[in-house]
Amino acid sequence: MAPPPVRVLVTGAAGKTGEIALRKMASMTDQLDASGTARTEASAALVKQKTGASCKVCNLTEPQGMDAALKGVQTLVILSSATPKPNYLKLLGVMCRKFCLCDKETPIGTAFEYPSEGMPQQVDWEGTRELIDSAKRMSVQHVVLVGSMGGTKPDHFLNKMGNGNILLWKRKAEMYLQSSGLKYTIIHPGGLLPHRGTKVVPGGERELIVGVDDALMDRKSRCIPREDVADVVVQCVLEPETAAGRSFDIVANEPEEGKGWDRNLKTLLTGLGGQNCDYAGPKHPILQS
């Protein structure tokens, strides 16, 4: 007799990558019993419509509902993230300074803002910490946390967006997960394709490359389609013994360079040579507090 499907919860299912991952898992009913979470009733209804999976309301800045959302869940996939929005007046001012006044020092990130209740510290650190604590209370067996490359670089441009230091707060949450005692996998994708808009960038067409400690940021090609990230997440969920205890960066070659990934997780992770990300650095007040 086949084992019952593994119960999976995907947070951030209303996001682009979260939606793709949940849709893929929802189609695998013989192996996975997948559901998602979103911040509002409207977002949850839209996720259900797009993925066919059930979706609960669970706001990471309001942790009182987390235990209920995680009841009976065996694998937790964390794809939630604070999201900055452009302030178009500020953006116009920044562009004028850059191109009209030749002021190359003004960072474009100053033209982006986070909502007051959705700063990276609140969502990516405090909310994720509460989610990890809830996962421990509810006996979750495996946590797959999707972060971002750039965590070793405090001066990365993403940290400057809205003065949010988002990569540092994400890294702090990853360190907390590592020390939690839970079985974990941490994935750091490069730039997600498409970056914006509705353009479709298909997965399965590019060779995937893994590494550690942001070394892949020195490559010419350091992006990856969201579809491919979702496929890697799904395989980590399906193969917890292969994925457990691994932390790695991942990007993709251009479509004409190499073959598409065959979804063999063991072979992919062989490219790490047994390495995992080193969390000894960087030295930064956010990470040391």
Disulfide bonds with the S-S distance in Angstrom:
none
